[in-house]
Amino acid sequence: MNILMALADYDGTHKEPLEAILRTWEPTAELLAELVELSSAEDASVAAGATWLLRAWVEQGVSLRPHDVSELARRLTGITALWARLHVCQTIRSLRIDTQDAGLFGTFLGECRGSERPFLRAWATDGLHHLALRHPDYESDARVALEAALTDPAASVRARARRILDGK
């Protein structure tokens, strides 16, 4: 079975099929590259499932190859599914983003900060903060984002901003 077939069991809501993949599949370099490719799939459930798996494995300490991070950067404009965008924002803190890709991530995070969805605004601010930690050219953008988040009408956005300030 290939990963696209395995993701067909994911309905975009119930994460059990994703957890089963996480438990039974090895996060090989080839599989991770395929998930990066699927991150911009037209099918929102496939894109969300692929990015959920990427995030989960990266958070467990699996590293994406620099080429795969660059490929993800090139695909950011095609990642339109709400949950896929969120998962990418949440993953940025764990990625090693090269200087040549930082601008694509910065643009993506700026777009996500403008979302109507509070959780996407919150995690885009977090991603921008972590991007700025490694790429000082984004310090000003991150500071502006954090100041805006601290006064956001949504409590979840303000809470994420406070966690950033607390170093969490």
C-alpha positions as a printed Julia matrix, in Angstrom:
168×3 Matrix{Float64}:
   0.0    0.0    0.0
   1.31   3.47  -0.79
   0.82   6.53   1.41
  -1.83   8.07  -0.85
  -3.94   4.93  -0.49
  -3.42   4.97   3.28
  -4.47   8.62   3.43
  -7.7    7.74   1.58
  -8.99   6.35   4.89
  -8.65   9.78   6.51
 -11.91  11.73   6.31
 -10.42  15.03   7.4
 -11.92  14.73  10.87
 -11.1   11.48  12.65
  -7.38  11.13  13.21
  -7.36   7.37  13.92
  -6.19   6.49  10.38
  -3.33   8.99  10.74
  -2.36   7.61  14.13
  -2.33   4.1   12.61
   0.04   5.29   9.88
   2.23   6.95  12.49
   2.45   3.7   14.47
   3.02   1.32  11.57
   4.99   3.2    8.92
   8.67   4.07   9.03
   9.33   7.76   8.32
  11.86   7.08   5.57
  13.33   9.92   3.54
  11.27   8.76   0.56
   8.03   8.73   2.56
   8.71  12.18   3.99
   9.41  13.52   0.49
   6.11  12.06  -0.71
   4.27  13.7    2.19
   5.84  17.04   1.28
   4.56  16.54  -2.26
   1.07  15.7   -0.96
   1.02  18.78   1.3
  -0.35  20.8   -1.61
  -2.81  18.16  -2.83
  -6.1   19.49  -4.16
  -7.95  17.08  -1.88
  -8.06  18.94   1.44
  -8.15  15.7    3.46
  -5.04  14.37   1.72
  -3.18  17.65   2.24
  -4.26  17.85   5.89
  -3.35  14.21   6.51
   0.05  14.56   4.86
   0.92  17.68   6.85
  -0.39  16.16  10.09
   1.96  13.21   9.59
   4.88  15.49   8.71
   4.27  17.56  11.83
   3.95  14.49  14.06
   7.16  12.9   12.82
   9.14  16.14  12.91
   7.94  16.77  16.46
   9.19  13.26  17.34
  12.66  14.3   16.16
  12.64  13.08  12.56
  14.48  15.57  10.35
  13.45  16.56   6.88
  16.3   16.71   4.4
  17.21  20.28   3.36
  15.94  19.47  -0.13
  12.55  18.49   1.3
  12.3   21.68   3.38
  13.06  23.64   0.2
  10.42  21.66  -1.68
   7.9   22.41   1.06
   8.8   26.1    0.77
   8.12  25.99  -2.98
   4.75  24.34  -2.36
   3.52  26.82   0.25
   1.48  28.87  -2.23
  -0.37  25.69  -3.21
  -1.22  24.71   0.35
  -4.73  26.04   0.62
  -6.45  23.54   2.9
  -7.05  25.19   6.26
  -5.8   22.29   8.38
  -2.77  21.75   6.15
  -1.85  25.43   6.55
  -2.2   25.1   10.32
  -0.01  22.0   10.45
   2.72  23.74   8.45
   2.6   26.74  10.8
   2.92  24.38  13.77
   5.84  22.55  12.15
   7.99  25.6   11.43
   9.43  25.65  14.95
  10.97  22.23  14.22
  12.27  22.8   10.7
  15.76  23.85   9.66
  14.92  26.55   7.12
  17.76  27.73   4.9
  18.18  31.41   4.12
  17.07  30.96   0.49
  13.73  29.5    1.69
  13.05  31.9    4.58
  11.28  34.44   2.36
   8.75  31.87   1.13
   8.01  30.81   4.69
   7.81  34.45   5.82
   5.28  35.25   3.09
   3.23  32.17   3.93
   3.17  33.03   7.63
   2.18  36.61   6.86
  -0.78  35.34   4.83
  -1.79  32.97   7.61
  -1.62  35.8   10.16
  -4.38  37.51   8.18
  -6.72  34.53   8.49
 -10.19  34.81   9.96
  -9.4   31.64  11.92
  -7.88  32.47  15.33
  -5.89  29.23  15.64
  -4.23  29.9   12.29
  -3.36  33.48  13.34
  -1.96  32.15  16.62
   0.27  29.51  15.05
   1.36  31.8   12.22
   2.61  34.22  14.87
   4.42  31.34  16.57
   5.96  30.25  13.26
   7.1   33.78  12.47
   8.68  34.06  15.91
  10.63  30.84  15.34
  11.6   31.9   11.83
  12.99  35.15  13.28
  15.03  33.23  15.86
  17.02  31.67  13.02
  16.74  34.47  10.46
  17.18  37.91  12.06
  15.77  39.65   8.98
  12.33  38.61  10.3
  12.74  40.0   13.82
  10.78  43.16  13.03
   7.94  41.21  11.4
   7.85  38.82  14.33
   7.75  41.67  16.84
   4.85  43.34  14.98
   3.02  40.0   14.8
   3.53  39.35  18.5
   2.32  42.84  19.46
  -0.78  42.35  17.31
  -1.39  38.9   18.78
  -1.27  40.27  22.32
  -4.27  42.49  21.52
  -6.11  40.07  19.21
  -9.83  39.73  19.93
  -9.46  35.94  20.21
  -8.3   34.61  23.58
  -6.48  31.71  21.91
  -4.3   34.09  19.91
  -3.46  36.13  23.0
  -2.66  32.92  24.9
  -0.27  31.7   22.18
   1.44  35.14  22.23
   1.92  34.88  26.0
   3.37  31.37  25.59
   5.82  32.74  23.03
   6.87  35.43  25.49
   7.25  32.76  28.19
   9.52  30.77  25.86
   7.11  27.86  25.31
